[in-house]
Amino acid sequence: MLSSHIPVFAVSLPRFRKRYAYINGHLAARFGNGYEIVGIYGAEVGADSVADQKLTAGQIGCALSHLAIYRMIVERNIPHAFIVEDDVVLPTNICQILEDLRPYLSDAGVIQLHNWGGGEEYSNHMAVMLPGNMSLYYPMRPSDLGATSAYIIGREAARGVLAANYPVRVSADNWEFFFKHGAFETARILHPSPISEKPFETTVLPTTYRKTYLGKAILLAKRSILFPLFMVRRKIMIEKRRRKVKLCDRPSEISISP
């Protein structure tokens, strides 16, 4: 097994047993014992950790979990770290992919390995071809950066997001907010993504929703009758997103000039 020289962290909670067991076994298969799992339950944190009470407990817990990892990066003086959430499916050659990305890591930057957000335009300006028919692109705008499902972050970028989002003001994946507040200098996206997702039930729904009769009924339907349809819908959405990606020849707003 090829080991990763970039520290690996995962966001997960033991209370969500299926997700926690899955990511623990999956990372062990990919990295041996070279990873750590961090999780904070948003419903149990104090009010002093949250600046925006409109966020759900799941969003708060997710944001605080990523922030806890950033704090570890800064305190341990880790140059770069690979962070994943507990529904990712990593390719068997993920360690080699991380090594291929090493020359392009920035202390104050981010590289997204799985963009499942709202961005549809990447800049072809200063694109970098990588093995496996993948390329590194700059998103045209900070808002084109997507999820926090799998990404590499530099130490200074981690420090910047900590300063911008603690107490928690926005969700963990609000990269536009972080960029506007000077948390990181630049970001790139690996495309096409070598990473996919397991169709787990979301954990960011409001806690009160899960306790209502209607909420319980909807969740039960999703887990049983609607699950096959949910799987098909997700596959269609993923393929649709891949087809929608547009490459532009204009420089990105967040690229670093050569």
C-alpha positions in Angstrom: 0.0 0.0 0.0 1.3 3.4 -1.0 1.1 5.7 2.0 0.1 9.4 1.9 2.6 11.9 3.0 -0.2 14.4 3.5 -2.0 14.0 6.8 -5.6 12.7 6.3 -8.6 13.8 8.4 -12.2 12.7 8.2 -15.3 14.4 9.6 -17.7 11.9 11.2 -19.5 11.1 14.4 -19.9 7.7 16.1 -23.5 8.4 16.8 -24.2 8.1 13.1 -23.1 4.5 13.2 -23.3 3.4 9.5 -21.5 6.5 8.2 -18.8 6.2 10.9 -18.2 2.5 10.4 -18.1 3.0 6.6 -15.6 5.9 6.6 -13.4 4.2 9.3 -13.1 1.0 7.2 -12.8 2.9 3.9 -9.9 5.1 5.1 -8.2 2.1 6.7 -8.3 0.3 3.3 -6.8 3.4 1.6 -4.4 4.8 4.2 -3.8 2.0 6.7 -3.7 3.7 10.1 -2.6 7.0 8.7 -5.7 9.1 9.3 -7.8 10.7 12.1 -11.5 11.1 12.5 -13.0 14.3 14.1 -16.6 14.9 14.9 -18.6 17.5 16.9 -22.3 17.1 17.5 -23.9 20.5 16.7 -26.9 20.0 19.0 -24.6 19.9 22.1 -22.4 22.9 21.6 -22.6 26.1 23.6 -24.1 29.3 22.3 -20.7 31.0 22.4 -19.5 28.7 19.6 -22.2 29.9 17.2 -22.8 33.4 15.8 -25.7 32.6 13.5 -28.5 30.7 15.2 -30.3 30.2 11.9 -28.0 27.4 11.0 -29.2 23.9 11.7 -27.5 21.7 14.3 -26.1 19.6 11.5 -24.6 22.6 9.8 -23.1 23.9 13.0 -21.6 20.5 13.9 -20.1 20.1 10.4 -18.6 23.6 10.5 -17.2 23.1 14.0 -15.7 19.7 13.0 -13.9 21.3 10.0 -12.7 24.1 12.3 -11.4 21.6 14.8 -9.3 20.0 12.1 -8.0 23.5 11.0 -7.1 24.2 14.6 -5.1 20.9 14.7 -3.4 21.8 11.5 -2.3 25.2 12.9 -1.3 23.9 16.3 0.7 21.0 14.9 2.2 23.2 12.2 1.0 20.9 9.4 1.8 22.4 6.0 -1.1 20.8 4.2 -3.9 18.3 5.0 -6.4 16.2 3.1 -9.9 16.4 4.6 -12.9 14.2 3.7 -16.4 13.8 4.9 -17.9 10.5 5.8 -19.8 9.7 2.6 -16.9 9.9 0.1 -15.7 7.0 -2.1 -12.0 7.4 -2.7 -10.3 5.7 -5.6 -7.7 3.0 -4.9 -5.0 5.2 -6.1 -5.8 8.2 -3.9 -2.4 8.2 -2.4 -0.8 8.6 -5.8 -3.3 11.3 -6.7 -2.3 13.2 -3.6 1.4 12.9 -4.5 0.7 14.1 -8.1 -1.0 17.2 -6.5 1.9 18.0 -4.2 3.8 20.4 -6.6 0.7 22.5 -6.8 -0.1 22.9 -3.1 -0.3 26.3 -1.7 0.1 27.2 2.0 -2.7 29.8 1.7 -4.7 27.8 -0.8 -7.2 25.0 -1.3 -7.5 22.2 -3.9 -10.9 20.6 -4.2 -10.9 17.0 -5.3 -14.7 16.7 -5.4 -16.7 19.7 -6.4 -20.4 18.9 -5.9 -21.6 22.5 -5.6 -23.2 25.1 -7.8 -20.2 26.1 -10.0 -20.4 25.3 -13.7 -17.5 27.4 -15.1 -13.8 26.6 -14.7 -11.0 28.7 -16.2 -8.8 27.0 -18.8 -6.3 29.8 -18.2 -3.2 28.3 -16.5 -4.8 24.8 -16.3 -2.5 21.9 -15.4 -2.8 18.5 -16.9 -2.3 15.6 -14.4 -2.0 11.8 -14.8 -5.2 9.9 -15.2 -6.8 12.4 -17.7 -7.5 14.9 -14.9 -6.7 18.6 -14.8 -6.4 21.3 -12.2 -8.6 24.3 -13.0 -9.2 27.6 -11.2 -13.0 28.2 -10.7 -14.1 31.3 -12.4 -15.5 32.8 -9.2 -15.2 32.0 -5.5 -18.9 31.1 -5.6 -18.1 28.3 -8.0 -16.3 26.3 -5.3 -18.6 23.6 -4.0 -18.7 21.1 -1.2 -16.2 20.2 1.6 -16.5 16.5 0.8 -12.8 16.1 -0.2 -10.2 18.8 -0.3 -6.6 19.7 0.5 -6.1 22.9 2.6 -2.9 24.7 3.4 -1.9 25.8 7.0 -2.4 29.5 6.4 -5.8 28.9 4.7 -6.8 26.8 7.7 -5.7 29.7 9.9 -7.7 32.1 7.8 -11.0 30.2 7.9 -10.6 29.7 11.7 -10.4 33.5 12.1 -13.3 34.1 9.7 -15.7 31.5 11.0 -15.3 31.1 14.7 -17.8 31.5 16.3 -19.6 29.8 13.4 -21.2 32.4 11.1 -21.7 30.3 7.9 -21.7 26.7 6.8 -18.4 24.8 6.3 -18.6 25.1 2.5 -19.2 28.8 2.1 -16.0 29.4 0.3 -17.2 32.7 -1.2 -17.6 34.1 2.3 -14.1 32.9 3.3 -12.5 34.4 0.2 -14.2 37.7 0.8 -12.9 37.7 4.3 -9.3 37.0 3.2 -9.2 33.4 4.6 -7.4 32.0 1.6 -5.7 33.4 -1.5 -6.5 30.9 -4.2 -8.3 27.6 -5.0 -8.2 25.0 -7.7 -10.6 22.2 -8.6 -9.5 18.7 -9.8 -11.7 17.7 -12.8 -13.1 15.3 -13.6 -13.3 14.2 -10.0 -11.9 10.8 -9.2 -14.2 10.8 -6.1 -17.8 9.8 -5.7 -20.3 9.7 -2.9 -22.2 7.0 -0.9 -26.0 7.7 -0.9 -26.3 8.1 2.9 -29.2 10.1 4.4 -28.1 13.7 5.1 -27.2 14.6 8.7 -27.7 18.3 8.4 -31.5 18.4 8.7 -32.9 20.3 11.7 -33.1 18.2 14.8 -36.7 19.3 15.3 -37.6 18.1 11.8 -36.4 14.6 12.8 -38.7 14.6 15.8 -42.0 15.6 14.1 -44.4 12.9 12.8 -44.2 14.3 9.3 -40.4 14.4 9.4 -40.2 10.8 10.7 -42.6 9.7 8.0 -40.6 11.3 5.2 -37.3 9.9 6.5 -38.9 6.4 6.7 -40.2 6.7 3.1 -36.8 7.8 1.9 -35.1 4.9 3.6 -37.5 2.3 2.2 -39.9 2.9 -0.7 -38.1 5.9 -2.2 -34.5 4.7 -1.7 -34.1 3.1 -5.2 -35.5 6.3 -6.8 -33.2 8.4 -4.7 -30.2 6.4 -6.0 -31.3 6.8 -9.6 -31.9 10.6 -9.1 -28.5 11.1 -7.6 -26.7 9.3 -10.5 -28.7 11.5 -13.0 -27.7 14.7 -11.1 -24.0 13.7 -11.1 -24.0 13.0 -14.8 -25.9 16.2 -15.5 -23.4 18.2 -13.5 -20.5 16.7 -15.4 -22.0 17.6 -18.7 -22.7 21.2 -17.5 -19.1 22.0 -16.7 -17.9 24.8 -19.0 -14.3 25.7 -19.6 -13.6 29.4 -20.2 -10.4 30.9 -21.6 -10.7 34.0 -19.3 -8.5 34.2 -16.2 -10.2 33.3 -12.9 -11.0 35.9 -10.2 -9.0 33.8 -7.7 -6.0 32.6 -9.8 -2.5 33.7 -8.9 -0.6 35.4 -11.7 2.5 33.6 -12.8 
